[in-house]
Amino acid sequence: MNGSKHGKRAGIALLIMLLLFAGGCGKKMDKIPEEPVRTVVTLWHYWDIPACQKAMARLALEFNNSQDRITVEIKYVPDEDFKKQLALSMAEETMPDIALVDSSDFQFFHHMKKFVDLTDEFPELSSYMPKALAPCESGGRVYGLPFGMNCPALIYNKQMLAEAGCGVPGTWEEFYDTAVRTTGESHYGFAMAGIRSEESLYAFLPILWSMGGDVKNINGPAGRASFGMLSSLAGQGALNSQSVSMTLADLMYQFSKGRMAMMFNTGMTVGYIRKNAPEIDFGIAPIPSDGEAVTTVGGEIIGVSADGHPDEAMEFLHFLAEPERMQSYLDDFGFLAPREDVLERQFPEDAQMQEFVRLFSAARCRDFTSWWPEVSAEITSAMEWAILGEEMESVLQETDGKITMILERGGGR
């Protein structure tokens, strides 16, 4: 019995010592700080060029590492599904915090569900070029932040043109002749984006505009001439009929493989060709015209949803809008800055990219309206039929009739 009591006393004493020791150590130990809870901001985009995807991921990572309250998560939605998915998310009130949309589509989406008014939040918008702000203005207010600008140009393989005895075409007659003469067994003279997507119309508009045409009058003389040229080139075997399934990124890849002599594409392709096909000597020139050269204003607009985390989303937009940072990441993308003061500092030693800067001064804006995407879809459908060799008179009559109904319904006429 005495041994049992002695053992109990020893156990109690040991427990007391352990408690005292633990208490003393507790005073010296630092409490492990808890990780702050971050607000997740989602961003959707549709870029299929790997370099652009990587550049956007780097931007998000840089922002995420710059503070401990917000995490920007990037989601890629293929271009052919992007409009449908974003429109559906708006209808179901599940849209992302940030949507990066084509400038020609911004008014269409804004008409469906208003984006956040950024006018007072971003006083620096006064430094942005008018043609950069035009897509995202409504009633004197600005509802989107221009991300980057671009314009299509004629990109040509110098060796292929030289071997065919051709100079750089300046008129449509010269262009047609060059496309036919540079076509060979292993490559086409010309290819263009012809998939049913806005980027195809973006590349086609300089043809239509330079011939005196307009999207509101497809079946007029200029419309018949512009679609007729595509049809004739395809019939001659000089225009790749597979263009109907090609995006601008597909063209870039095919050009880098030496499968075409000429294409209409943007400055985003320059870095890719240099990296993946350094053996190709290529040039940049205005898209041909029988009058004054013209090209299309392109680019993306960032819209912020009012339903998610608008304050946190706008913090990321402020991060993107900082001028020095803007120049750095837009150079990586191959985009032109929407601010004149930043644009004039871009690509100082790069003659090819400087040509895009020069061409941009003559770039023409599309109609930034809610009815534009429907009209665009009809015209790109007609482009497809032209490239595939369909009889164009009936196609253009039908297309013109559909466009007329769209415009009358949407207030375009």
Contacts in CASP RR format, 6 or more apart in sequence:
PFRMAT RR
TARGET T0000
AUTHOR 0000-0000-0000
METHOD contacts of the structure
MODEL  1
MNGSKHGKRAGIALLIMLLLFAGGCGKKMDKIPEEPVRTVVTLWHYWDIP
ACQKAMARLALEFNNSQDRITVEIKYVPDEDFKKQLALSMAEETMPDIAL
VDSSDFQFFHHMKKFVDLTDEFPELSSYMPKALAPCESGGRVYGLPFGMN
CPALIYNKQMLAEAGCGVPGTWEEFYDTAVRTTGESHYGFAMAGIRSEES
LYAFLPILWSMGGDVKNINGPAGRASFGMLSSLAGQGALNSQSVSMTLAD
LMYQFSKGRMAMMFNTGMTVGYIRKNAPEIDFGIAPIPSDGEAVTTVGGE
IIGVSADGHPDEAMEFLHFLAEPERMQSYLDDFGFLAPREDVLERQFPED
AQMQEFVRLFSAARCRDFTSWWPEVSAEITSAMEWAILGEEMESVLQETD
GKITMILERGGGR
36 68 0 8 1.000
36 69 0 8 1.000
38 68 0 8 1.000
38 69 0 8 1.000
38 70 0 8 1.000
38 71 0 8 1.000
39 69 0 8 1.000
39 70 0 8 1.000
39 71 0 8 1.000
39 309 0 8 1.000
39 312 0 8 1.000
40 70 0 8 1.000
40 71 0 8 1.000
40 73 0 8 1.000
40 309 0 8 1.000
41 70 0 8 1.000
41 71 0 8 1.000
41 72 0 8 1.000
41 73 0 8 1.000
41 97 0 8 1.000
41 98 0 8 1.000
41 309 0 8 1.000
41 312 0 8 1.000
41 313 0 8 1.000
41 316 0 8 1.000
42 72 0 8 1.000
42 73 0 8 1.000
42 75 0 8 1.000
42 96 0 8 1.000
42 97 0 8 1.000
42 98 0 8 1.000
43 56 0 8 1.000
43 60 0 8 1.000
43 72 0 8 1.000
43 73 0 8 1.000
43 74 0 8 1.000
43 75 0 8 1.000
43 96 0 8 1.000
43 97 0 8 1.000
43 98 0 8 1.000
43 99 0 8 1.000
43 100 0 8 1.000
43 316 0 8 1.000
44 75 0 8 1.000
44 76 0 8 1.000
44 77 0 8 1.000
44 82 0 8 1.000
44 85 0 8 1.000
44 86 0 8 1.000
44 96 0 8 1.000
44 98 0 8 1.000
44 99 0 8 1.000
44 100 0 8 1.000
45 56 0 8 1.000
45 74 0 8 1.000
45 75 0 8 1.000
45 76 0 8 1.000
45 77 0 8 1.000
45 100 0 8 1.000
45 300 0 8 1.000
46 76 0 8 1.000
46 77 0 8 1.000
46 78 0 8 1.000
46 79 0 8 1.000
46 82 0 8 1.000
46 100 0 8 1.000
46 102 0 8 1.000
47 53 0 8 1.000
47 56 0 8 1.000
47 76 0 8 1.000
48 76 0 8 1.000
48 78 0 8 1.000
48 79 0 8 1.000
48 247 0 8 1.000
48 249 0 8 1.000
49 249 0 8 1.000
49 252 0 8 1.000
49 268 0 8 1.000
49 272 0 8 1.000
51 268 0 8 1.000
51 271 0 8 1.000
51 272 0 8 1.000
51 332 0 8 1.000
51 333 0 8 1.000
52 268 0 8 1.000
52 333 0 8 1.000
53 76 0 8 1.000
55 329 0 8 1.000
55 332 0 8 1.000
55 333 0 8 1.000
56 74 0 8 1.000
57 74 0 8 1.000
58 329 0 8 1.000
58 332 0 8 1.000
59 320 0 8 1.000
59 329 0 8 1.000
60 72 0 8 1.000
60 73 0 8 1.000
60 74 0 8 1.000
63 70 0 8 1.000
63 72 0 8 1.000
63 316 0 8 1.000
63 319 0 8 1.000
64 70 0 8 1.000
64 71 0 8 1.000
64 72 0 8 1.000
66 319 0 8 1.000
69 312 0 8 1.000
70 312 0 8 1.000
70 315 0 8 1.000
70 316 0 8 1.000
72 98 0 8 1.000
72 316 0 8 1.000
75 96 0 8 1.000
77 85 0 8 1.000
77 86 0 8 1.000
79 197 0 8 1.000
79 199 0 8 1.000
79 247 0 8 1.000
80 195 0 8 1.000
80 196 0 8 1.000
80 197 0 8 1.000
82 101 0 8 1.000
83 105 0 8 1.000
83 373 0 8 1.000
86 95 0 8 1.000
86 96 0 8 1.000
86 99 0 8 1.000
86 101 0 8 1.000
86 109 0 8 1.000
87 109 0 8 1.000
87 112 0 8 1.000
89 95 0 8 1.000
89 96 0 8 1.000
90 109 0 8 1.000
90 112 0 8 1.000
90 113 0 8 1.000
91 112 0 8 1.000
93 307 0 8 1.000
95 113 0 8 1.000
95 305 0 8 1.000
95 307 0 8 1.000
96 305 0 8 1.000
97 304 0 8 1.000
97 305 0 8 1.000
97 308 0 8 1.000
97 309 0 8 1.000
97 310 0 8 1.000
97 312 0 8 1.000
97 313 0 8 1.000
98 302 0 8 1.000
98 303 0 8 1.000
98 304 0 8 1.000
98 305 0 8 1.000
98 313 0 8 1.000
98 316 0 8 1.000
98 317 0 8 1.000
99 109 0 8 1.000
99 302 0 8 1.000
99 303 0 8 1.000
99 305 0 8 1.000
100 147 0 8 1.000
100 300 0 8 1.000
100 301 0 8 1.000
100 302 0 8 1.000
100 303 0 8 1.000
101 109 0 8 1.000
101 300 0 8 1.000
101 301 0 8 1.000
101 303 0 8 1.000
102 198 0 8 1.000
102 199 0 8 1.000
102 298 0 8 1.000
102 299 0 8 1.000
102 300 0 8 1.000
102 301 0 8 1.000
103 135 0 8 1.000
103 136 0 8 1.000
103 146 0 8 1.000
103 297 0 8 1.000
103 298 0 8 1.000
103 299 0 8 1.000
103 300 0 8 1.000
103 301 0 8 1.000
103 366 0 8 1.000
103 368 0 8 1.000
104 135 0 8 1.000
104 198 0 8 1.000
104 202 0 8 1.000
104 298 0 8 1.000
104 366 0 8 1.000
104 368 0 8 1.000
104 372 0 8 1.000
104 373 0 8 1.000
104 376 0 8 1.000
105 198 0 8 1.000
105 372 0 8 1.000
105 373 0 8 1.000
106 135 0 8 1.000
106 136 0 8 1.000
106 143 0 8 1.000
106 144 0 8 1.000
106 301 0 8 1.000
106 303 0 8 1.000
106 368 0 8 1.000
107 135 0 8 1.000
107 138 0 8 1.000
107 368 0 8 1.000
107 369 0 8 1.000
107 370 0 8 1.000
107 372 0 8 1.000
108 369 0 8 1.000
108 370 0 8 1.000
108 371 0 8 1.000
108 372 0 8 1.000
108 373 0 8 1.000
109 115 0 8 1.000
110 136 0 8 1.000
110 138 0 8 1.000
110 143 0 8 1.000
110 370 0 8 1.000
111 370 0 8 1.000
113 305 0 8 1.000
114 143 0 8 1.000
114 306 0 8 1.000
115 136 0 8 1.000
115 143 0 8 1.000
115 144 0 8 1.000
115 303 0 8 1.000
115 304 0 8 1.000
115 305 0 8 1.000
115 306 0 8 1.000
116 143 0 8 1.000
116 303 0 8 1.000
116 304 0 8 1.000
116 305 0 8 1.000
116 306 0 8 1.000
116 310 0 8 1.000
116 313 0 8 1.000
116 314 0 8 1.000
117 141 0 8 1.000
117 142 0 8 1.000
117 143 0 8 1.000
118 125 0 8 1.000
118 142 0 8 1.000
118 143 0 8 1.000
118 144 0 8 1.000
118 145 0 8 1.000
118 304 0 8 1.000
118 314 0 8 1.000
118 317 0 8 1.000
119 125 0 8 1.000
119 140 0 8 1.000
119 141 0 8 1.000
119 142 0 8 1.000
121 314 0 8 1.000
122 142 0 8 1.000
122 145 0 8 1.000
122 317 0 8 1.000
122 318 0 8 1.000
122 321 0 8 1.000
124 321 0 8 1.000
125 133 0 8 1.000
125 142 0 8 1.000
125 145 0 8 1.000
127 339 0 8 1.000
127 340 0 8 1.000
127 341 0 8 1.000
128 146 0 8 1.000
128 338 0 8 1.000
128 339 0 8 1.000
129 149 0 8 1.000
129 338 0 8 1.000
129 339 0 8 1.000
129 340 0 8 1.000
129 343 0 8 1.000
131 149 0 8 1.000
131 297 0 8 1.000
131 363 0 8 1.000
131 365 0 8 1.000
132 146 0 8 1.000
132 148 0 8 1.000
132 149 0 8 1.000
132 338 0 8 1.000
132 339 0 8 1.000
133 142 0 8 1.000
133 146 0 8 1.000
133 338 0 8 1.000
134 365 0 8 1.000
134 368 0 8 1.000
135 146 0 8 1.000
135 301 0 8 1.000
135 365 0 8 1.000
135 368 0 8 1.000
136 142 0 8 1.000
136 143 0 8 1.000
136 144 0 8 1.000
136 145 0 8 1.000
136 146 0 8 1.000
136 301 0 8 1.000
136 303 0 8 1.000
137 143 0 8 1.000
143 303 0 8 1.000
144 301 0 8 1.000
144 302 0 8 1.000
144 303 0 8 1.000
144 304 0 8 1.000
145 301 0 8 1.000
145 302 0 8 1.000
145 303 0 8 1.000
145 317 0 8 1.000
145 320 0 8 1.000
145 321 0 8 1.000
146 299 0 8 1.000
146 300 0 8 1.000
146 301 0 8 1.000
146 302 0 8 1.000
146 338 0 8 1.000
147 299 0 8 1.000
147 300 0 8 1.000
147 301 0 8 1.000
147 302 0 8 1.000
147 320 0 8 1.000
147 335 0 8 1.000
147 338 0 8 1.000
148 299 0 8 1.000
148 300 0 8 1.000
148 330 0 8 1.000
148 333 0 8 1.000
148 335 0 8 1.000
148 336 0 8 1.000
148 337 0 8 1.000
148 338 0 8 1.000
149 297 0 8 1.000
149 298 0 8 1.000
149 299 0 8 1.000
149 335 0 8 1.000
149 336 0 8 1.000
149 337 0 8 1.000
149 338 0 8 1.000
149 360 0 8 1.000
150 266 0 8 1.000
150 267 0 8 1.000
150 268 0 8 1.000
150 298 0 8 1.000
150 299 0 8 1.000
150 334 0 8 1.000
150 335 0 8 1.000
150 336 0 8 1.000
150 356 0 8 1.000
150 360 0 8 1.000
151 266 0 8 1.000
151 295 0 8 1.000
151 296 0 8 1.000
151 297 0 8 1.000
151 298 0 8 1.000
151 336 0 8 1.000
151 356 0 8 1.000
151 359 0 8 1.000
151 360 0 8 1.000
151 363 0 8 1.000
152 202 0 8 1.000
152 203 0 8 1.000
152 206 0 8 1.000
152 264 0 8 1.000
152 265 0 8 1.000
152 266 0 8 1.000
152 287 0 8 1.000
152 295 0 8 1.000
152 296 0 8 1.000
153 264 0 8 1.000
153 265 0 8 1.000
153 266 0 8 1.000
153 267 0 8 1.000
153 284 0 8 1.000
153 285 0 8 1.000
153 286 0 8 1.000
153 287 0 8 1.000
153 295 0 8 1.000
153 355 0 8 1.000
153 356 0 8 1.000
153 359 0 8 1.000
154 168 0 8 1.000
154 169 0 8 1.000
154 262 0 8 1.000
154 263 0 8 1.000
154 264 0 8 1.000
154 284 0 8 1.000
154 285 0 8 1.000
154 286 0 8 1.000
154 287 0 8 1.000
154 288 0 8 1.000
155 255 0 8 1.000
155 262 0 8 1.000
155 263 0 8 1.000
155 264 0 8 1.000
155 265 0 8 1.000
155 269 0 8 1.000
155 282 0 8 1.000
155 283 0 8 1.000
155 284 0 8 1.000
156 168 0 8 1.000
156 261 0 8 1.000
156 262 0 8 1.000
156 282 0 8 1.000
156 283 0 8 1.000
156 285 0 8 1.000
157 255 0 8 1.000
157 258 0 8 1.000
157 260 0 8 1.000
157 261 0 8 1.000
157 262 0 8 1.000
157 280 0 8 1.000
157 281 0 8 1.000
157 282 0 8 1.000
158 281 0 8 1.000
158 282 0 8 1.000
158 283 0 8 1.000
159 280 0 8 1.000
159 281 0 8 1.000
160 182 0 8 1.000
160 187 0 8 1.000
160 189 0 8 1.000
160 261 0 8 1.000
161 167 0 8 1.000
161 168 0 8 1.000
161 178 0 8 1.000
161 182 0 8 1.000
161 261 0 8 1.000
161 262 0 8 1.000
163 182 0 8 1.000
164 178 0 8 1.000
164 181 0 8 1.000
164 182 0 8 1.000
164 261 0 8 1.000
165 181 0 8 1.000
166 177 0 8 1.000
166 178 0 8 1.000
166 181 0 8 1.000
166 182 0 8 1.000
167 174 0 8 1.000
167 178 0 8 1.000
168 283 0 8 1.000
168 285 0 8 1.000
169 175 0 8 1.000
169 177 0 8 1.000
169 178 0 8 1.000
169 288 0 8 1.000
170 285 0 8 1.000
170 286 0 8 1.000
170 288 0 8 1.000
170 289 0 8 1.000
171 288 0 8 1.000
171 289 0 8 1.000
171 290 0 8 1.000
172 207 0 8 1.000
172 210 0 8 1.000
172 211 0 8 1.000
172 229 0 8 1.000
172 288 0 8 1.000
172 289 0 8 1.000
172 290 0 8 1.000
173 290 0 8 1.000
174 288 0 8 1.000
175 190 0 8 1.000
175 262 0 8 1.000
175 288 0 8 1.000
176 229 0 8 1.000
176 232 0 8 1.000
176 233 0 8 1.000
176 238 0 8 1.000
178 189 0 8 1.000
178 261 0 8 1.000
178 262 0 8 1.000
179 188 0 8 1.000
179 189 0 8 1.000
179 190 0 8 1.000
179 233 0 8 1.000
179 236 0 8 1.000
179 238 0 8 1.000
179 239 0 8 1.000
179 261 0 8 1.000
179 262 0 8 1.000
180 189 0 8 1.000
180 233 0 8 1.000
180 236 0 8 1.000
180 238 0 8 1.000
182 189 0 8 1.000
182 238 0 8 1.000
182 261 0 8 1.000
182 262 0 8 1.000
183 189 0 8 1.000
183 236 0 8 1.000
183 237 0 8 1.000
183 238 0 8 1.000
183 261 0 8 1.000
186 258 0 8 1.000
186 259 0 8 1.000
187 258 0 8 1.000
187 259 0 8 1.000
187 260 0 8 1.000
187 261 0 8 1.000
188 237 0 8 1.000
188 238 0 8 1.000
188 239 0 8 1.000
188 240 0 8 1.000
188 259 0 8 1.000
188 260 0 8 1.000
188 261 0 8 1.000
189 238 0 8 1.000
189 239 0 8 1.000
189 260 0 8 1.000
189 261 0 8 1.000
189 262 0 8 1.000
190 233 0 8 1.000
190 238 0 8 1.000
190 239 0 8 1.000
190 240 0 8 1.000
190 260 0 8 1.000
190 261 0 8 1.000
190 262 0 8 1.000
190 263 0 8 1.000
191 239 0 8 1.000
191 240 0 8 1.000
191 242 0 8 1.000
191 243 0 8 1.000
191 246 0 8 1.000
191 251 0 8 1.000
191 254 0 8 1.000
191 255 0 8 1.000
191 259 0 8 1.000
191 260 0 8 1.000
191 262 0 8 1.000
191 263 0 8 1.000
192 200 0 8 1.000
192 203 0 8 1.000
192 204 0 8 1.000
192 239 0 8 1.000
192 243 0 8 1.000
192 246 0 8 1.000
192 251 0 8 1.000
192 263 0 8 1.000
192 264 0 8 1.000
193 199 0 8 1.000
193 200 0 8 1.000
193 202 0 8 1.000
193 203 0 8 1.000
193 243 0 8 1.000
193 246 0 8 1.000
193 247 0 8 1.000
193 248 0 8 1.000
193 250 0 8 1.000
193 251 0 8 1.000
193 264 0 8 1.000
194 200 0 8 1.000
194 203 0 8 1.000
194 204 0 8 1.000
194 243 0 8 1.000
194 244 0 8 1.000
194 245 0 8 1.000
194 246 0 8 1.000
194 380 0 8 1.000
194 383 0 8 1.000
194 384 0 8 1.000
194 387 0 8 1.000
195 244 0 8 1.000
195 245 0 8 1.000
195 246 0 8 1.000
195 247 0 8 1.000
195 380 0 8 1.000
196 377 0 8 1.000
196 380 0 8 1.000
196 381 0 8 1.000
196 384 0 8 1.000
197 247 0 8 1.000
197 380 0 8 1.000
198 373 0 8 1.000
198 376 0 8 1.000
198 380 0 8 1.000
199 247 0 8 1.000
199 248 0 8 1.000
200 380 0 8 1.000
200 383 0 8 1.000
201 376 0 8 1.000
201 379 0 8 1.000
201 380 0 8 1.000
201 383 0 8 1.000
202 296 0 8 1.000
202 298 0 8 1.000
202 366 0 8 1.000
203 248 0 8 1.000
203 264 0 8 1.000
203 265 0 8 1.000
203 296 0 8 1.000
204 226 0 8 1.000
204 379 0 8 1.000
204 380 0 8 1.000
204 383 0 8 1.000
205 215 0 8 1.000
205 296 0 8 1.000
205 364 0 8 1.000
205 366 0 8 1.000
206 264 0 8 1.000
206 287 0 8 1.000
206 289 0 8 1.000
206 294 0 8 1.000
206 295 0 8 1.000
206 296 0 8 1.000
207 226 0 8 1.000
207 229 0 8 1.000
207 230 0 8 1.000
207 287 0 8 1.000
208 214 0 8 1.000
208 215 0 8 1.000
208 222 0 8 1.000
208 223 0 8 1.000
208 226 0 8 1.000
209 294 0 8 1.000
209 364 0 8 1.000
210 287 0 8 1.000
210 288 0 8 1.000
210 289 0 8 1.000
210 290 0 8 1.000
210 291 0 8 1.000
210 292 0 8 1.000
210 293 0 8 1.000
210 294 0 8 1.000
211 222 0 8 1.000
211 223 0 8 1.000
211 225 0 8 1.000
211 226 0 8 1.000
211 290 0 8 1.000
212 222 0 8 1.000
213 220 0 8 1.000
213 222 0 8 1.000
213 223 0 8 1.000
213 226 0 8 1.000
214 222 0 8 1.000
215 367 0 8 1.000
215 375 0 8 1.000
215 376 0 8 1.000
215 379 0 8 1.000
215 403 0 8 1.000
216 403 0 8 1.000
216 407 0 8 1.000
216 412 0 8 1.000
216 413 0 8 1.000
217 223 0 8 1.000
217 400 0 8 1.000
218 227 0 8 1.000
218 379 0 8 1.000
218 382 0 8 1.000
218 396 0 8 1.000
218 399 0 8 1.000
218 400 0 8 1.000
218 403 0 8 1.000
219 396 0 8 1.000
219 397 0 8 1.000
219 399 0 8 1.000
219 400 0 8 1.000
220 396 0 8 1.000
220 400 0 8 1.000
223 396 0 8 1.000
224 392 0 8 1.000
224 396 0 8 1.000
227 382 0 8 1.000
227 383 0 8 1.000
227 386 0 8 1.000
227 392 0 8 1.000
227 395 0 8 1.000
227 396 0 8 1.000
228 386 0 8 1.000
228 392 0 8 1.000
230 239 0 8 1.000
230 383 0 8 1.000
230 386 0 8 1.000
230 387 0 8 1.000
231 386 0 8 1.000
231 387 0 8 1.000
231 389 0 8 1.000
231 390 0 8 1.000
231 392 0 8 1.000
233 239 0 8 1.000
234 241 0 8 1.000
234 386 0 8 1.000
234 387 0 8 1.000
234 388 0 8 1.000
234 389 0 8 1.000
235 389 0 8 1.000
239 387 0 8 1.000
240 246 0 8 1.000
240 254 0 8 1.000
240 259 0 8 1.000
240 260 0 8 1.000
241 387 0 8 1.000
241 388 0 8 1.000
243 387 0 8 1.000
244 383 0 8 1.000
244 384 0 8 1.000
244 387 0 8 1.000
244 388 0 8 1.000
246 254 0 8 1.000
248 265 0 8 1.000
248 266 0 8 1.000
248 268 0 8 1.000
248 269 0 8 1.000
251 260 0 8 1.000
251 263 0 8 1.000
251 265 0 8 1.000
251 269 0 8 1.000
252 265 0 8 1.000
252 268 0 8 1.000
252 269 0 8 1.000
252 272 0 8 1.000
252 273 0 8 1.000
254 260 0 8 1.000
254 263 0 8 1.000
255 263 0 8 1.000
255 265 0 8 1.000
255 269 0 8 1.000
255 273 0 8 1.000
255 277 0 8 1.000
255 280 0 8 1.000
255 282 0 8 1.000
256 272 0 8 1.000
256 273 0 8 1.000
256 276 0 8 1.000
256 277 0 8 1.000
256 280 0 8 1.000
257 277 0 8 1.000
258 277 0 8 1.000
258 280 0 8 1.000
264 287 0 8 1.000
266 356 0 8 1.000
267 334 0 8 1.000
267 335 0 8 1.000
267 353 0 8 1.000
267 356 0 8 1.000
268 333 0 8 1.000
268 334 0 8 1.000
268 335 0 8 1.000
270 284 0 8 1.000
270 334 0 8 1.000
270 352 0 8 1.000
270 353 0 8 1.000
270 356 0 8 1.000
271 334 0 8 1.000
273 280 0 8 1.000
273 282 0 8 1.000
283 352 0 8 1.000
284 352 0 8 1.000
284 355 0 8 1.000
284 356 0 8 1.000
285 355 0 8 1.000
286 293 0 8 1.000
286 295 0 8 1.000
286 359 0 8 1.000
286 362 0 8 1.000
287 293 0 8 1.000
287 294 0 8 1.000
287 295 0 8 1.000
292 362 0 8 1.000
293 359 0 8 1.000
293 362 0 8 1.000
294 362 0 8 1.000
294 363 0 8 1.000
294 364 0 8 1.000
295 359 0 8 1.000
295 360 0 8 1.000
295 362 0 8 1.000
295 363 0 8 1.000
295 364 0 8 1.000
296 363 0 8 1.000
296 364 0 8 1.000
296 366 0 8 1.000
297 360 0 8 1.000
297 363 0 8 1.000
297 364 0 8 1.000
297 365 0 8 1.000
297 366 0 8 1.000
298 363 0 8 1.000
299 335 0 8 1.000
302 317 0 8 1.000
302 320 0 8 1.000
304 310 0 8 1.000
304 313 0 8 1.000
304 314 0 8 1.000
304 317 0 8 1.000
305 313 0 8 1.000
319 325 0 8 1.000
320 326 0 8 1.000
320 329 0 8 1.000
323 339 0 8 1.000
323 341 0 8 1.000
323 342 0 8 1.000
326 337 0 8 1.000
326 339 0 8 1.000
326 342 0 8 1.000
327 337 0 8 1.000
327 342 0 8 1.000
327 345 0 8 1.000
327 346 0 8 1.000
330 336 0 8 1.000
330 337 0 8 1.000
330 342 0 8 1.000
330 346 0 8 1.000
331 346 0 8 1.000
331 347 0 8 1.000
334 353 0 8 1.000
336 343 0 8 1.000
336 346 0 8 1.000
336 356 0 8 1.000
336 357 0 8 1.000
336 360 0 8 1.000
337 343 0 8 1.000
337 346 0 8 1.000
343 357 0 8 1.000
346 353 0 8 1.000
346 357 0 8 1.000
347 353 0 8 1.000
347 354 0 8 1.000
347 357 0 8 1.000
366 372 0 8 1.000
369 410 0 8 1.000
369 412 0 8 1.000
370 410 0 8 1.000
371 406 0 8 1.000
371 407 0 8 1.000
371 409 0 8 1.000
371 410 0 8 1.000
371 411 0 8 1.000
371 412 0 8 1.000
374 406 0 8 1.000
375 403 0 8 1.000
375 406 0 8 1.000
375 407 0 8 1.000
378 399 0 8 1.000
378 402 0 8 1.000
378 403 0 8 1.000
378 406 0 8 1.000
379 399 0 8 1.000
379 403 0 8 1.000
381 399 0 8 1.000
382 392 0 8 1.000
382 395 0 8 1.000
382 396 0 8 1.000
382 399 0 8 1.000
385 392 0 8 1.000
385 395 0 8 1.000
386 392 0 8 1.000
386 395 0 8 1.000
404 413 0 8 1.000
407 413 0 8 1.000
END
